[in-house]
Amino acid sequence: MRFKIAALFEFEGKTPPTNAADLFSITPLVLKQFGFLPQPVMVTVEGDEVVIQYPIRIQEENFESKIGATIQMAWKHKRDFHLVKIRADYPPIS
């Protein structure tokens, strides 16, 4: 996920840091605002954006209907990762 650094601070009613790469002030806000994500959450800064990464597993599966994919959120299934199931007969992404 990508967000503007300024948006993270504005949501909390705070002023963004003058140094956009200040992970010491950005990381606690990310953990507070996105604490529902599976852990561990990796936070990096790219320009004026913060990039948030978290555990995801992808599994191919055969679906009976015309469903292309399903997503099972971690907190609903008491897992430490989101599970993305994609249709097995889809062509590979290159």
RAWO-V464728 format. One record per residue. N is the residue number from 0. RES is the residue in three letters. PSI is psi in whole degrees, -180 to 180 (none if undefined). NEAR is the number of other ideal C-beta (glycine too) atoms within 10 Angstrom. D_FIRST is the distance of its C-alpha to the first C-alpha in whole Angstrom. Layout:
n:N res:RES psi:PSI near:NEAR d_first:D_FIRST
n:N res:RES psi:PSI near:NEAR d_first:D_FIRST
//
This chain:
n:0 res:MET psi:145 near:12 d_first:0
n:1 res:ARG psi:138 near:8 d_first:4
n:2 res:PHE psi:152 near:15 d_first:7
n:3 res:LYS psi:136 near:14 d_first:10
n:4 res:ILE psi:-42 near:22 d_first:12
n:5 res:ALA psi:-37 near:14 d_first:15
n:6 res:ALA psi:-37 near:12 d_first:13
n:7 res:LEU psi:-43 near:21 d_first:13
n:8 res:PHE psi:-40 near:16 d_first:16
n:9 res:GLU psi:-37 near:12 d_first:18
n:10 res:PHE psi:-35 near:12 d_first:16
n:11 res:GLU psi:-2 near:11 d_first:19
n:12 res:GLY psi:27 near:6 d_first:21
n:13 res:LYS psi:163 near:11 d_first:21
n:14 res:THR psi:132 near:9 d_first:22
n:15 res:PRO psi:150 near:17 d_first:19
n:16 res:PRO psi:153 near:15 d_first:20
n:17 res:THR psi:-30 near:6 d_first:22
n:18 res:ASN psi:106 near:10 d_first:21
n:19 res:ALA psi:-24 near:16 d_first:17
n:20 res:ALA psi:18 near:13 d_first:17
n:21 res:ASP psi:84 near:13 d_first:18
n:22 res:LEU psi:-24 near:14 d_first:16
n:23 res:PHE psi:-28 near:8 d_first:19
n:24 res:SER psi:-22 near:14 d_first:18
n:25 res:ILE psi:-44 near:20 d_first:15
n:26 res:THR psi:-46 near:16 d_first:14
n:27 res:PRO psi:-35 near:12 d_first:16
n:28 res:LEU psi:-41 near:17 d_first:15
n:29 res:VAL psi:-46 near:21 d_first:11
n:30 res:LEU psi:-34 near:14 d_first:13
n:31 res:LYS psi:-47 near:11 d_first:15
n:32 res:GLN psi:-26 near:14 d_first:13
n:33 res:PHE psi:35 near:15 d_first:11
n:34 res:GLY psi:-16 near:9 d_first:14
n:35 res:PHE psi:-13 near:8 d_first:14
n:36 res:LEU psi:153 near:19 d_first:11
n:37 res:PRO psi:145 near:16 d_first:13
n:38 res:GLN psi:151 near:11 d_first:14
n:39 res:PRO psi:148 near:10 d_first:14
n:40 res:VAL psi:128 near:16 d_first:11
n:41 res:MET psi:127 near:11 d_first:11
n:42 res:VAL psi:126 near:17 d_first:10
n:43 res:THR psi:160 near:13 d_first:11
n:44 res:VAL psi:132 near:16 d_first:12
n:45 res:GLU psi:103 near:11 d_first:12
n:46 res:GLY psi:-124 near:10 d_first:14
n:47 res:ASP psi:19 near:12 d_first:14
n:48 res:GLU psi:150 near:16 d_first:10
n:49 res:VAL psi:136 near:23 d_first:8
n:50 res:VAL psi:126 near:14 d_first:6
n:51 res:ILE psi:125 near:17 d_first:5
n:52 res:GLN psi:145 near:12 d_first:7
n:53 res:TYR psi:164 near:16 d_first:9
n:54 res:PRO psi:131 near:16 d_first:12
n:55 res:ILE psi:140 near:12 d_first:12
n:56 res:ARG psi:140 near:13 d_first:16
n:57 res:ILE psi:134 near:10 d_first:17
n:58 res:GLN psi:132 near:11 d_first:20
n:59 res:GLU psi:144 near:11 d_first:23
n:60 res:GLU psi:155 near:11 d_first:25
n:61 res:ASN psi:126 near:8 d_first:28
n:62 res:PHE psi:143 near:14 d_first:27
n:63 res:GLU psi:-33 near:5 d_first:31
n:64 res:SER psi:-165 near:5 d_first:29
n:65 res:LYS psi:22 near:6 d_first:27
n:66 res:ILE psi:135 near:11 d_first:24
n:67 res:GLY psi:-32 near:10 d_first:22
n:68 res:ALA psi:158 near:13 d_first:19
n:69 res:THR psi:155 near:13 d_first:18
n:70 res:ILE psi:127 near:10 d_first:16
n:71 res:GLN psi:115 near:14 d_first:17
n:72 res:MET psi:141 near:13 d_first:15
n:73 res:ALA psi:-47 near:19 d_first:16
n:74 res:TRP psi:-24 near:11 d_first:18
n:75 res:LYS psi:-24 near:8 d_first:20
n:76 res:HIS psi:11 near:10 d_first:21
n:77 res:LYS psi:48 near:6 d_first:22
n:78 res:ARG psi:167 near:14 d_first:20
n:79 res:ASP psi:24 near:11 d_first:17
n:80 res:PHE psi:153 near:15 d_first:15
n:81 res:HIS psi:146 near:19 d_first:14
n:82 res:LEU psi:121 near:16 d_first:16
n:83 res:VAL psi:119 near:13 d_first:16
n:84 res:LYS psi:125 near:18 d_first:19
n:85 res:ILE psi:154 near:17 d_first:20
n:86 res:ARG psi:126 near:14 d_first:23
n:87 res:ALA psi:-28 near:10 d_first:25
n:88 res:ASP psi:11 near:8 d_first:27
n:89 res:TYR psi:145 near:10 d_first:25
n:90 res:PRO psi:150 near:5 d_first:25
n:91 res:PRO psi:149 near:4 d_first:23
n:92 res:ILE psi:129 near:5 d_first:20
n:93 res:SER psi:none near:3 d_first:21
//
